[in-house]
Amino acid sequence: MISPLAVVEQGAIIGKNTVIEAFAYIGKNVVIGDDCLIKSGAKIVGNTKIGNKCKIFSYAILGDIPQDISYTNDDFSGLIIGDNATIREFCTINSGTKKGDGYTRIGNNAFIMAYVHIAHDCNIANNVIFANNVTLAGHVEVGDYSVIGGLTPVHQFVKIGRYCMLAGASALSQDLPHFCLAEGNRAYVRSLNLVGLRRHFSKDDLDILKQAFNELFRNKKSTPSQSAKELINVSKNQNIIDLCDFIINTKRGIPTKEDKDEM
C-alpha cells in the first residue's frame, strides 16, 4: 500500500490499509491511522498524529515548524488531527508552540479545502468546514459544526463558537459567539446562522435562540454584554446559557454593527 517512490522515514507508524502514493514524504515521528489516503506529493513531518480514514491531498504540508519567531528547535511542537479528515491540495497546517500546550489540534470530520492555512496552536473542534484560502492565525479556536467561507482571514487568539458561519471574503478580528453568522470586512454579527442551525436544532430550540438573539444584539438600551449578564440569570436553556457565557467572557470583544459604524 506504500509506493516504492514514496519516502517513509524509519520510525514512522503507518496504520492498516493506508495508501501512500508516489513522492509523498512521511517523517520519522509521524503516526498515521488506518484506512487513510496520502496523495502524491503530500508532506507530513514533525510530531504529527493523524487519525483513521483521513485523506491528505497533493502538496499539503502538515506538521512543519510554527511560523513564530520565538520558536526554537529545542521546543516541543506537535500536530494532532482526528478521524475522517479531508485536507485538500496545498494546505499548510503548522505544529504548536510552548505558548500553547505544544500542539495544534483538529478534531474529527474536518473538511478543509485547498490552500487553507492553519497556524500554530489553533484548536479546531469537530465537523468544521473551511473553504478555499481560509487563513487562521495562531491560537485561533473554532467550535463544532462551524463553517468559514473562502478567502477569509481570522486574527490570532480569536474564538469562533459552535454552529457559526463566517462568510467568505470577510475578516474577523473579534470573537464570534455560538450560533451566529458574521460577515463583512471587518466582520460583525449580522444574525443567527439559521441555515446551519436548521440542520441540527428543532423549531422550538430555534425560536428560543431567536428570542435570545434579539435580546442580546437588537436591544438598543444595553450592550450584548449587559444583556447577557441579565439573561444568563433567568434562562434555563443550556444553549442560551452557553451563548451568554461566551459573550460575558470574551477577551477580544464581540463585533457588532454599532462598533463597525463608529470605525
FENUR-V92075 format. One record per pair of residues at least 4 apart in sequence whose ideal C-beta (glycine too) atoms are under 6 Angstrom apart, sorted by the first residue. I is the first residue (numbers start at 0). J is the second residue. Records with the same first field share a line. If there is no record, write none. Layout:
I->J + J
//
This chain:
0->18
1->5 + 19
2->20 + 21
4->21 + 22
5->19 + 21 + 23
6->24
7->11 + 25
8->26 + 27
10->27
11->25 + 27 + 29
12->30
13->17 + 31
14->31 + 32 + 33
15->33
16->33 + 34
17->31 + 35
18->36
19->23 + 37
20->38 + 39
21->39
22->39 + 40
23->37 + 41
24->42
25->29 + 43
26->44
28->46
29->43 + 47
30->48
31->35 + 49
32->50 + 51
33->51
34->51 + 52
35->53
36->54
37->41 + 55
38->56 + 57
39->57
40->57 + 58
41->55 + 59
42->60
43->47 + 61 + 62
44->62 + 63
45->62 + 94
46->77
47->61 + 62 + 78
48->79
49->53 + 80
50->81 + 82
51->82
52->82 + 83
53->84
54->85
55->59 + 86
56->87 + 88
57->88
58->88 + 89
59->86 + 90
60->91
61->92
62->78 + 94
65->70 + 93 + 94 + 96 + 119
67->96 + 119
70->74 + 96
74->97
75->101
76->94 + 95
77->94 + 101 + 102
78->94 + 103
79->102 + 104
80->84 + 105
81->106 + 107
82->107
83->107 + 108
84->109
85->110
86->90 + 111
87->112 + 113
88->113
89->113 + 114
90->111 + 115
91->116
92->117
93->118 + 119
94->103
95->99 + 101 + 102 + 103 + 119 + 120
96->119 + 120
99->120
103->119 + 120 + 121
104->122
105->109 + 123
106->124 + 125
107->125
108->125 + 126
109->127
110->128
111->115 + 129
112->130 + 131
113->131
114->131 + 132
115->129 + 133
116->134
117->121 + 135
118->135 + 136 + 137
119->137
120->137 + 138
121->135 + 139
122->140
123->127 + 141
124->142 + 143
125->143
126->143 + 144
127->141 + 145
128->146
129->133 + 147
130->148 + 149
131->149
132->149 + 150
133->147 + 151
134->152
135->139 + 153
136->154 + 155
137->155
138->155 + 156
139->153 + 157
140->158
141->145 + 159
142->160 + 161
143->161
144->161 + 162
145->159 + 163
146->164
147->151 + 165
148->166 + 167
149->167
150->167 + 168
151->165 + 167 + 169
152->170
153->157 + 171
154->172
157->171 + 174 + 251
158->174
159->163 + 175
160->176 + 177 + 245
161->177
162->178 + 192 + 195 + 196
163->175 + 179 + 192
164->180 + 192 + 195
165->169 + 171 + 181
166->182
169->182 + 183 + 184 + 186
170->184 + 185
171->186
172->185
173->251 + 252 + 254
174->249 + 251 + 253
175->179 + 181
176->242 + 245 + 246
177->241 + 242 + 245
178->191 + 192 + 208
179->188
180->189 + 190 + 192
181->186 + 188
182->186 + 189
183->187
187->254 + 255 + 256 + 259
188->255
191->208 + 212
192->196
196->200 + 205
200->204 + 205
207->236
211->239
212->216
213->217
214->218 + 226 + 230
215->223 + 226
216->223
218->226
221->225 + 226
223->227 + 246 + 253
224->246
226->230
227->231 + 243 + 246 + 247
230->234 + 243
231->240 + 243
234->239 + 240
246->253
249->253
//
